[in-house]
Amino acid sequence: MMKDKFPLYEIINYKGNRYELVRACSLRAYHLILKKKEEQKGNEADIASSNKYNNRKDMKVQAIAMAEVLRNKIKFYNADKEKNQ
């Protein structure tokens, strides 16, 4: 379930700089989405899917990315495994 994966409690009680938290989560989600789209580039022509389904998948990727960022406290890895701070 999405509720189990989304770290709402940790976000509410986060004591650090929230701007850095949001920026790190957004960048992590962006890199994950780009990586996923590159992997599926060849399959997109074959499979017709609705935008609503794709948006739900992107939201799930963002929630997972936020959980990963919170576990690492702003330190995160992009799709190429480069360390960013």
FENPEQUI-V451644 format. One line per field, one symbol per residue. psi: psi as a letter, one per 30 degrees, with the letter a starting at -180 (. if undefined). burial: + if it has 24 or more other ideal C-beta (glycine too) atoms within 12 Angstrom, else -. A space follows every 10 residues. Layout:
psi: ???
burial: ???
This chain:
psi: leeefkheee eegkfajfee eeeeeeeeee eeeeeeeeeg effeeekjll eeeeeeeeee eeeeeeeeee egifklkafg gkkk.
burial: ------+--- ---------- +--++-+++- +++------- ---------- ---------+ ++++++++++ ---+-+-+-- -----
